[in-house]
Structure formats: structure tokens, C-alpha cells
């Protein structure tokens, strides 16, 4: 385990639940047939992928620029005001850094959304790289491009990387990249099928590098 790559939404911060709370009414306005099952299918999608999902699944007629602008407004509320950093994440990230294990954020979110989280929680000193949807031409999860790009930047073989993911799409992307995967259970993603993961984590609290490595070796 020479690198640990973290998804952002639902892993580093509790944003998945915040998005659902703030956007539930709008989603149902756009698509009256929207259900909790669609919520689960949307977890892990990039924002442009979400727009395509609405168009393909429901035939929603909304301009992509209008859709993205609306989501940008919500993103500022979510990331600058509402989210909390997952308990224990900062301690683990500091220990990883101290022990020379590379760290990264690998997210299907736009770069400017990730920056809001990085700035708010002062994450820059704890990260070796950040890869967003913008860095891979929108080829987001479940495609492996985000994780492949991160491994290339870190100059570490993918087989020596561990990805931490809370969504089925994200876990599949990391597996397709040839990485080990820790499924992160955050209390709000019980509906996600994370069976492709190598093991599950119930949170970061009390999780040391040694404990993480031991889980990986089982």
C-alpha cells in the first residue's frame, strides 16, 4: 500500500446526504417519477452524467448549462456551509503523510467543487494530487480514467494503490483501474452494492495506517 486514494463525496465529507436533502424537491419537479431507487443510481455520478441521466431516463428537457448552473448554486451551499469532514479522516490523512504513503482525492465532481472542500478543511498539505472530472475530459466513474490519472501522477503502479469509495460506480472504477478497494459505509449508503470491494470500512474514527494495512492483507 504505497498510496491511498479517496473519493470525496460520501467519503471525505458527508455531502451525499446533503445533496439529497437540498435537491430532492427539484429532482421530483424535473422528473415526477423520481424515486429513492433513482437516488441510489445517481450516487457517484458526475454532474454532467447526472444531466444525461435525467435526459435519458425521463426525457427531461432542460438545457445542460441551466442544469449545471443550478447545481453550482447548490454545490456552494453544500460544500461551503453544510458538509462536515468525516470523523477521523484528518488524523488518518496526517498519519499517511507522516509514513510516506501518498494520498489523493479522486472525484467525479468538477475541480471547483473539490476546491471548496479542500480550502474549507485545509486539505492541501495532506494531499499529493487531486484528480477531478475536468482532468480526464469528463470520463468519470465507473470508467477508470480518474484513478489511472492519479496513479500516473503519483508514479505508483495501480496494484499498489488502495481506493476508498462509497458508491458502486466508484468502486467499479477503481477495480477497473487495477486497484484494491475499501468500501466506505457512511450510514447513508446501505443501498449501494459494494460487493466488488476487497473489504469494508465503517468509518475512519480510530483507523490507523497499520489497521488499514492489516485489513488489506486479510
N, C-alpha and C positions, 0 to 999 in steps of 0.2 A: 504494500500500500504506500505508494510514493506520492499520491495526490488524492484529495477528496474534493469532489465537485458537487456543489449544492444547487439544487433548484431554488428559486426564490419564493414564489407564491405557494403558501401552504407548508413551506419548509423553514426558510429563514424568518418569514413573517406570516402572520395569520390572516393573510389577505383574501384567501378563497372565500372564507365565511363572510368577510366584509363586502366583497363584490356581490355575493348572492343577496345579502341584505339590502344593499343600495340599488341593485339593478333588477330585482325580482319583478317589481311592478312594470318597469319599462319593457322587460323581455316579454311579459304577458300581453302588454299593449301591442308590441310588434307582432307577436305570434300568439294568438289566443289559445292555441293548442299546446303551448309550452307546459311541460310537467317537470316533476323532480327528476324523472329519468333523463330528460334533456339537460338538466343541471349537471348530472354526472357525466354525460357525454361531452359537455363543454369544458370540464375541468382539464386544465393543461393546454388548451388551445391558445395560440397566439391571437391577438385581436383581429388581424386580417382573416385568419382562419375562422374566427367566430362569425365575422360578417358573411363569409362564404357559407358557413353552416346555416345561418338564417335564410339566405337566399335559396340554397339547395333544398333544405329540409321543409321550409314553409312557403317558399316563393315570395319572401318579403321583398318589397320594392322600396329600398332605401339606398340612397347614394352612399358609396363607400366613404367618401370624405365626411359626409354628415355623421355617419356611424362612428368613424374614428374620432371625430371632434367631440361627440357626446361622451365616448369612453375616456378621452383625455381629461375631460372635466371631472368625471367620476374618479379617475386614477389619482388626481391631485388630492381629493378628499380621502381616498383610501390610504395612500402612501404617506401623505404629509400630516394627516390628522388622526387616523383611526387605528392603523396597524400597530401591533406590538411585536417586538423581536421575540422569537421563540425562546422560552426559558432554557438556559444552559448553552445556547448557541455560541454566544460570545466567549464563554470560558473554553469551549471546545476549540473554537477557531484560534484562540490565543495559544492553546497548547499545541495544536497542529503546527502553527507558525514557529513556536519555540523549538519543536523537534525536527524542523526542516522538511515537513511534509507540505507540499504545495496545495493551495486552495484556490477555488474559482467559483464564481456564480455562472450557472448555465441556464438561461431562461429564454422562453419563447416570447417574453414581453419586449416591447421596444426599449431601446437604450435609455431614453429619457425617463421612463418609468423606473427602471433599475436604479438610475442615478438618484432619484428621490429617496429610495430606501438606503442606498449607500451613504448619502450625505446625512440623512436623519440619524442613522445609528453609527456613524463614523467608522464604516467598514473598510475603507480603502487600505489602511495599514495592515489589515488581516487577509488581504486578497492578493493573489499573484496575477490573476486575469479575470475579466468579465466578458462573457460571450452572450450576445443578445440576438433577437431575430434579425436586427439590422445588419449584423456581421456576417450573416450567411445567406443574404438575399431573400429572406423570408422563408427559407427551407427549414421550417420549425418541426418540433416534435409532433409525431413519432418518428420523423426522419432523423438520422443520426448526426446530421451535419454540425449542430451546435456542440455536441460532445467531441466530435472529431476535431473541430476547430480548436477547442480548449486544449485537448491533448497535444495537438501540434504546437500551439503557443508555449505550452509548458515543457515541450520536448520530452514527454514521458509516454511510453507505449500504453495503449488503452488497456491492456491486460493488467497494468499496474495501477489503474485508477479505480476508485470507488465513487459511484454516483449516489446521491441521496435524493430520492424522489417520492412525491406523494400522489402522483397520478399514474394511471395505466399508460397514458400516452408517453409520459416522461420516462417511465421505467423501460418501456419498449425501445425508446430512442437510445438510451444508454446501453441496453443489451445489444442492439444492432451495431453499436459502435465498438462492441467487444469488451465492455466494462463489467465489473461486478456492480450489483445494485443493492442498496439498502432501502427497503420500503419504509417510508416515514408515516406513521399513523398519528394524526394530529387531533383526533376526536371529531373531525368533521368530514372524514373521507372514508367512512366504513363501506360506502357503496362502490369504491374503486377496486377493481380486480388487479391486485399487485402480485399475482402468483408467479410472475416471471422473475421477481426479485430473489436474491440469494438468502436474504434474511430480513426481518422486520425490526424497526426501532419504535418504541413507544414514546420517544421524545429525546431531548438532549440533556435533560437535567441529570447530573451525576455521571454523565458519559465521558469517560476518559479516552485518550488515544489507545491505551493498552486494552481497554474493554472493547473498543471498536475493532481493533485488530484481532482480538480473540474471537469475536463474533464472525469475522471474515474467514478465519481459519477452520471453523467448525465444518 
